[in-house]
Amino acid sequence: MTEKSPVNWAQIEAKPAFQALLGRKARFIISSTLFFVAYYFALPVLVGYFPDLMKKEVLGRLNLAYLFALSQFFMAWALAWIYTRKAAQWDKEAAEVVQGH
């Protein structure tokens, strides 16, 4: 069962406001993905090329490698939180474009 949408999606897609929204969204997603990948692969690179630095104990027997690995969890959670905030913003902007504001 399909119903014809009352919204002219081709017309909305051509709007400069919609194009700008897509551009902002793409810039955020690409830059945050690149940051995530760089941060994620930094640990094995640092451990491989700078093992003495990463073995340095900073909190008792806890070394930099373990702290960096733990920080990846917090970074992923923070990035997810930021994304959900931005996505809510994009949803509002998209709704305004669809309504013709």
Sequence and secondary structure as in RCSB ss.txt:
>XXXX:A:sequence
MTEKSPVNWAQIEAKPAFQALLGRKARFIISSTLFFVAYYFALPVLVGYFPDLMKKEVLGRLNLAYLFALSQFFM
AWALAWIYTRKAAQWDKEAAEVVQGH
>XXXX:A:secstr
     SS HHHHHHSHHHHHHHHHHHHHHHHHHHHHHHHHHHHHHHHHH HHHHT EEETTEEHHHHHHHHHHHH
HHHHHHHHHHHHHHHHHHHHHHHHT 
